[in-house]
Amino acid sequence: MNVVLIGYRGTGKSTVGKVVAVRLGCELLSTDTEIVKLAGQTIPQIVEQYGWEYFRDLETKMCQGLAGKDGLVLDTGGGAILRPQNVDMLKRTGKLFWLTASVETIAKRIGSDTQRPSLTGTKSFIDEIQDVLRERAPKYQAAADHVIETEGKSVSQVADEILARL
């Protein structure tokens, strides 16, 4: 079985994933990191050159490949749940944990991140986070086996919650 972390960027998936993987003695894989390795380009470069749809195609291929493995902690990109086939593949071999945080906390955590291009291209940083979360929240909710609030908790506390629910 895999532990699959879903949620908007800045909710703690990568950081918490490292701790959960160590505690379970599992390998941690990030779909975004694996896409960058496969493409030989950063995510902003991929999106600028080929567009978001192409990136989502790569993401689907990555989800398919990783879902076929067992005993992993998977840190998925925030948009992995946008395609129902990704969710179906990941659920076949994993438990999906939706990590959540407030818009303000997300903005603080990702404010200096230059490795993800804008999803809307036209809105302020805070407006984009709010709008994308509003759009994605029902999809995260539908995909999640468990919802874990990360607000005001240490990485260790979040990892403890995930392990307790396993």
C-alpha beads as a LAMMPS data file, in Angstrom:
LAMMPS data file: protein, C-alpha beads

166 atoms
165 bonds

1 atom types
1 bond types

-500.0 500.0 xlo xhi
-500.0 500.0 ylo yhi
-500.0 500.0 zlo zhi

Masses

1 110.0

Atoms # bond

1 1 1 0.000 0.000 0.000
2 1 1 1.121 3.548 -0.754
3 1 1 0.581 6.685 1.290
4 1 1 -0.484 9.402 -1.154
5 1 1 -0.365 13.048 -0.111
6 1 1 -2.652 15.403 -2.009
7 1 1 -3.403 19.099 -1.570
8 1 1 -2.500 22.553 -2.764
9 1 1 1.178 23.447 -2.829
10 1 1 2.377 24.809 0.483
11 1 1 0.222 22.507 2.599
12 1 1 3.230 20.442 3.670
13 1 1 3.165 17.443 1.341
14 1 1 6.911 17.358 0.634
15 1 1 8.028 18.130 4.162
16 1 1 5.574 15.796 5.876
17 1 1 6.177 13.139 3.222
18 1 1 9.858 12.956 4.165
19 1 1 9.013 12.293 7.812
20 1 1 6.291 9.746 7.034
21 1 1 8.592 7.912 4.619
22 1 1 11.376 7.688 7.212
23 1 1 9.005 6.469 9.921
24 1 1 7.514 3.824 7.626
25 1 1 10.871 2.875 6.114
26 1 1 9.487 3.665 2.657
27 1 1 10.775 5.547 -0.328
28 1 1 9.390 9.055 -0.881
29 1 1 8.688 10.044 -4.474
30 1 1 7.388 13.389 -5.676
31 1 1 5.405 13.384 -8.909
32 1 1 6.674 16.893 -9.694
33 1 1 10.323 15.947 -9.087
34 1 1 9.937 12.830 -11.220
35 1 1 8.341 14.875 -14.043
36 1 1 11.257 17.339 -13.950
37 1 1 13.736 14.435 -14.159
38 1 1 11.816 12.809 -17.015
39 1 1 11.421 16.022 -19.023
40 1 1 14.865 17.422 -18.278
41 1 1 13.208 20.794 -17.701
42 1 1 11.760 22.704 -14.778
43 1 1 7.993 22.900 -14.448
44 1 1 7.939 26.584 -15.505
45 1 1 9.972 25.650 -18.610
46 1 1 7.634 22.764 -19.457
47 1 1 4.541 24.950 -19.064
48 1 1 6.048 27.867 -20.995
49 1 1 7.156 25.660 -23.891
50 1 1 4.271 23.174 -24.080
51 1 1 1.430 24.482 -21.883
52 1 1 -0.428 23.213 -18.848
53 1 1 -2.258 20.439 -20.717
54 1 1 1.043 18.839 -21.734
55 1 1 2.256 19.078 -18.129
56 1 1 -0.979 17.410 -16.951
57 1 1 -0.383 14.623 -19.499
58 1 1 3.077 14.041 -18.022
59 1 1 1.534 14.081 -14.557
60 1 1 -0.997 11.414 -15.575
61 1 1 1.781 9.205 -16.957
62 1 1 3.712 9.659 -13.722
63 1 1 0.680 8.820 -11.560
64 1 1 0.089 5.723 -13.637
65 1 1 3.672 4.545 -13.246
66 1 1 3.896 5.273 -9.527
67 1 1 0.468 3.842 -8.707
68 1 1 1.702 0.520 -10.059
69 1 1 4.312 0.336 -7.312
70 1 1 3.830 -0.562 -3.670
71 1 1 5.273 0.662 -0.375
72 1 1 5.810 4.280 -1.388
73 1 1 5.000 7.646 0.101
74 1 1 3.872 9.785 -2.841
75 1 1 3.943 13.563 -2.749
76 1 1 1.656 14.544 -5.624
77 1 1 1.474 17.871 -7.393
78 1 1 -1.446 20.048 -6.339
79 1 1 -3.283 19.484 -9.619
80 1 1 -2.941 15.700 -9.765
81 1 1 -6.568 15.349 -8.619
82 1 1 -7.879 17.364 -11.562
83 1 1 -8.035 14.239 -13.694
84 1 1 -10.304 11.514 -12.341
85 1 1 -8.101 8.801 -13.876
86 1 1 -5.197 9.982 -11.695
87 1 1 -7.307 9.665 -8.569
88 1 1 -8.565 6.224 -9.637
89 1 1 -5.014 4.984 -10.287
90 1 1 -3.656 6.339 -7.012
91 1 1 -6.572 4.924 -4.986
92 1 1 -5.995 1.413 -6.355
93 1 1 -2.797 1.017 -4.365
94 1 1 -2.893 3.845 -1.860
95 1 1 -4.646 5.786 0.848
96 1 1 -5.055 9.440 -0.080
97 1 1 -4.434 12.067 2.583
98 1 1 -5.558 15.611 1.789
99 1 1 -3.327 18.102 3.604
100 1 1 -4.997 21.464 4.155
101 1 1 -3.985 24.946 5.325
102 1 1 -5.423 28.447 5.197
103 1 1 -4.850 30.740 2.234
104 1 1 -2.682 32.989 4.431
105 1 1 -0.490 30.073 5.562
106 1 1 -0.138 28.767 2.023
107 1 1 0.845 32.240 0.804
108 1 1 3.526 32.505 3.526
109 1 1 4.880 29.046 2.741
110 1 1 5.096 29.427 -1.050
111 1 1 5.638 33.154 -1.440
112 1 1 9.225 32.731 -2.634
113 1 1 8.642 29.628 -4.787
114 1 1 9.785 30.256 -8.343
115 1 1 9.430 26.674 -9.540
116 1 1 5.694 26.815 -10.231
117 1 1 4.229 29.153 -12.815
118 1 1 0.992 30.983 -12.249
119 1 1 -2.094 28.855 -12.768
120 1 1 -4.234 31.787 -13.876
121 1 1 -1.701 34.270 -15.207
122 1 1 -3.822 37.307 -14.449
123 1 1 -4.685 37.385 -10.746
124 1 1 -2.856 38.530 -7.648
125 1 1 -1.017 35.843 -5.721
126 1 1 -3.650 35.664 -2.933
127 1 1 -6.572 35.799 -5.384
128 1 1 -5.058 32.940 -7.368
129 1 1 -4.658 30.774 -4.268
130 1 1 -8.249 31.508 -3.191
131 1 1 -9.715 30.847 -6.624
132 1 1 -7.750 27.664 -7.277
133 1 1 -8.559 26.315 -3.805
134 1 1 -12.248 27.111 -4.302
135 1 1 -12.190 25.201 -7.588
136 1 1 -10.155 22.254 -6.332
137 1 1 -11.533 21.777 -2.805
138 1 1 -14.462 19.562 -3.924
139 1 1 -12.047 17.442 -5.963
140 1 1 -9.628 17.080 -3.055
141 1 1 -12.544 16.197 -0.774
142 1 1 -13.898 13.584 -3.187
143 1 1 -10.453 12.019 -3.654
144 1 1 -9.389 11.994 -0.001
145 1 1 -9.611 8.984 2.251
146 1 1 -8.532 11.260 5.121
147 1 1 -8.313 15.029 5.611
148 1 1 -5.434 16.371 7.708
149 1 1 -5.352 20.033 8.748
150 1 1 -1.730 21.221 8.887
151 1 1 -2.469 24.693 10.248
152 1 1 -0.610 25.385 13.510
153 1 1 0.839 21.866 13.726
154 1 1 4.419 20.719 13.594
155 1 1 5.585 18.421 10.819
156 1 1 5.899 15.663 13.414
157 1 1 2.305 16.176 14.594
158 1 1 0.980 15.959 11.026
159 1 1 3.046 12.827 10.376
160 1 1 1.740 11.306 13.633
161 1 1 -1.835 11.957 12.477
162 1 1 -1.237 10.279 9.136
163 1 1 0.382 7.243 10.753
164 1 1 -2.426 6.961 13.309
165 1 1 -5.007 6.881 10.517
166 1 1 -3.145 4.188 8.597

Bonds

1 1 1 2
2 1 2 3
3 1 3 4
4 1 4 5
5 1 5 6
6 1 6 7
7 1 7 8
8 1 8 9
9 1 9 10
10 1 10 11
11 1 11 12
12 1 12 13
13 1 13 14
14 1 14 15
15 1 15 16
16 1 16 17
17 1 17 18
18 1 18 19
19 1 19 20
20 1 20 21
21 1 21 22
22 1 22 23
23 1 23 24
24 1 24 25
25 1 25 26
26 1 26 27
27 1 27 28
28 1 28 29
29 1 29 30
30 1 30 31
31 1 31 32
32 1 32 33
33 1 33 34
34 1 34 35
35 1 35 36
36 1 36 37
37 1 37 38
38 1 38 39
39 1 39 40
40 1 40 41
41 1 41 42
42 1 42 43
43 1 43 44
44 1 44 45
45 1 45 46
46 1 46 47
47 1 47 48
48 1 48 49
49 1 49 50
50 1 50 51
51 1 51 52
52 1 52 53
53 1 53 54
54 1 54 55
55 1 55 56
56 1 56 57
57 1 57 58
58 1 58 59
59 1 59 60
60 1 60 61
61 1 61 62
62 1 62 63
63 1 63 64
64 1 64 65
65 1 65 66
66 1 66 67
67 1 67 68
68 1 68 69
69 1 69 70
70 1 70 71
71 1 71 72
72 1 72 73
73 1 73 74
74 1 74 75
75 1 75 76
76 1 76 77
77 1 77 78
78 1 78 79
79 1 79 80
80 1 80 81
81 1 81 82
82 1 82 83
83 1 83 84
84 1 84 85
85 1 85 86
86 1 86 87
87 1 87 88
88 1 88 89
89 1 89 90
90 1 90 91
91 1 91 92
92 1 92 93
93 1 93 94
94 1 94 95
95 1 95 96
96 1 96 97
97 1 97 98
98 1 98 99
99 1 99 100
100 1 100 101
101 1 101 102
102 1 102 103
103 1 103 104
104 1 104 105
105 1 105 106
106 1 106 107
107 1 107 108
108 1 108 109
109 1 109 110
110 1 110 111
111 1 111 112
112 1 112 113
113 1 113 114
114 1 114 115
115 1 115 116
116 1 116 117
117 1 117 118
118 1 118 119
119 1 119 120
120 1 120 121
121 1 121 122
122 1 122 123
123 1 123 124
124 1 124 125
125 1 125 126
126 1 126 127
127 1 127 128
128 1 128 129
129 1 129 130
130 1 130 131
131 1 131 132
132 1 132 133
133 1 133 134
134 1 134 135
135 1 135 136
136 1 136 137
137 1 137 138
138 1 138 139
139 1 139 140
140 1 140 141
141 1 141 142
142 1 142 143
143 1 143 144
144 1 144 145
145 1 145 146
146 1 146 147
147 1 147 148
148 1 148 149
149 1 149 150
150 1 150 151
151 1 151 152
152 1 152 153
153 1 153 154
154 1 154 155
155 1 155 156
156 1 156 157
157 1 157 158
158 1 158 159
159 1 159 160
160 1 160 161
161 1 161 162
162 1 162 163
163 1 163 164
164 1 164 165
165 1 165 166
